Amino acid sequence: MLLDVLQGAEPGGFILIQDTVKCTGRGILKCFINAALKRGEDVHVLGFEASETEVCAGLDRSCVQKLHFHKGFPDPLGWMCRSSFTVDQLTSQHITKLIKDSQHAKAPVLVIDSLSLVLRHHDPVVISQRLQVLRKGGDIKTIISLLHSDLHLHGVVGIVSQLASTVISVAPANNEHHAVATTTRRSKSGKVMQEEEYFNVSEDMTLSVQAKLRQHGHVQKEQKVAEADPASNLTFNLRLSEEERKAKEKLALPFVFSKEKKSALLRPTPGSGRIMYEPDANDDFDEEDPDDDLDV
Amino acid sequence: MAAPVRCMAGSSSRSNTTSFQKKTRSKLVSIPGTRPSVRSSSRSNTTSFQKKTRSKLVSIPGTRPSVQNGQLLLSSGVSSLDYVIGGGLAVGTLLLVEEDRYDSYSRMLLKYFLAEGVVCGHELFLASARDHPDEIMQELPSPIMDEVASLKISEGQPQPSDPENPDTMKIAWRYQNQPRVQTALASSLRFGHYYDVSKTMEPELRQTAKCHSFYQLQETPVTTGSSPLPSPYHALLKSIQTVIRKEGFDGSTPQSKTRNVLRLGLHSLGSALWGDDVCCKDNPAHCHALSTFLYALRGLLRTSLSVAMVTVPSHLIQNRAVMGRIIRLSDTAIALESFRGSEKETNPLYKDYHGLLHVRQLPHLNCLSCEGPDTKDLAFKLKRKQFTIERLHLPPDLSETVSRVSKTELAAGCGTTATGNKHLDF
């Protein structure tokens, strides 16, 4: 599913890559940039955490001119007026102006590297509203953003993830070459798909999804279920062999009526009479069941 | 709280002549969602006195009086949910839905609620901050009009025991005719409609309903002045108030033709997009904003012919006290817990269901007690044609007379030979 998200990003989407200090998500972010560039889309990068050379390293040389890097890295808060873009400028008006200035044929992709710095210097409520305005504005095809989830309160991560259409959270795997990506994709109709995959980012920023953890997990879980069967480790026998089952079926149980037995009982025998009796007012009818105490 | 509603519903029909009532009766028969047609046909040859009392309460399409307390009820669009919350949503009350983690099933419930409003001809008000209200309106499920009867029959009949199936139990004759225990919750009287989730409602049908919408992102911030409410909530409340006043739902200006009900759907209230920080901070700056809004909204609902469904992302709200207040301020509160993304998804115990439904609060209307389901252990599943809520586990039957049920029935059957035949095996 990770590859699906990478290939066809739906318009109006917001892809959030969550990483922690244990495993970086920058590799996946660069794969997304590379994939967008290869599709011939313009990419605007708001870089606060890495320099332009670092972001461009490994990207496809032929289409690097499609990448527009807005330098927020040297001075993200604008203290020394050395940056072309500061954290404060992450507003829909400013970004729309930036995009309109560069005049694209198609709606470009906006990459925020990373949202953590922005969220630490702004009210998360305001930021989430601005992101939503940007998303719904129609000037941007997709917003892709990196979030270091271990830097924020649980609630802040929650509201940003709620906004996102796709959340990819990366975690280290036991295998040293790979990491695990959990992709949660929410379709427009409200359907949620979730998948765990091993991934690897190669030198030229292509993403290879190695093995699907999901099937692996299923097998393990099924084994666990089988182990948990309470009837497996008993000192007596609860299961029936084929012969035992046949013998059991032959046994006529008391209080059970088969079709044959029922019809045999219902068949009127010749010469039997019928009792016609109509109770009248003088009849002493006992309301109580005399056999009430017997459990029959 | 119900007094204004009942008076308003009653006053119109009382002042009118009998000719008007005949009109409403014929209307009642034709409108789906009021009463089963069998009832209405039998009603036609009763005395005029009874007709009058009937039409007094059921003068609004898509509503019916409650069996318990005579409140005017309307359907939430999901018949098993109606059953769980005591027959339906009483007019003038607020239903709180705590969203599941990905907001997929709570959104579905909101769509059912709105779709039911469209089918019954109610007026709608939809407020949203995340998606445009028109987008939600376009996704409404399509109503199933003709197949309703067959659907009902197939679901009500117990499956005949299959002799080839090795799992069928051989059972003593006295237990053979015990009624099968129904796990699905449903009331005997049909109320509300069924919807096909795979199809969207036809635009022609959708446009028959008058829909007011409120989209947070398009609203210009208003100066709240001395109001204790932050800007988006204030604007929303003003907007609801305007609709209720202008369309005459508060009863101050008489509505032009027939009385109607306003259904308010408020999506994801309290999320960050409403400018509320209850979701991200433990000690929010405006911790009373949402409760103040709900308090004011409740006041509006109580004095008007309207019903509200509010969804709240409760899993994000950090402060339990805030959530508790929100629940207390709503009349009915339910919570959806989806299995998606949790370890319960693969648990064999839950394999037939999509999530759990917790009933947080039931309405106490004009009385101390409330009508609720017999068990709180409920699960839901979303099928293509139906959203059903079922009992997850059946409660143990602890009464002493459990095993004697069939015997008393048998005894009764023997006494009156004509009726008791089905209980006799030989």
Interface residues (C-beta under 8 A of the other chain):
Chain A: D123 P124 V125 S128 Q129 Q132 V133 K136 L153 H154 G155 V156 G158 I159 Q162 L163 T184 R186 S189 G190 K191 V192 Q194 H218 K221 V225 L253 P254 F255 V256 F257 K262 L265 L266 D289
Chain B: Y102 D103 S104 Y105 R107 M108 A129 R130 H132 E139 K170 I171 A172 W173 R174 Q176 L217 S271 A272 L273 G275 D276 D277 C279 C280 K281 D282 P313 H315 L316 Q318 S338 R340 G341 T346 P348 A411 D425 F426
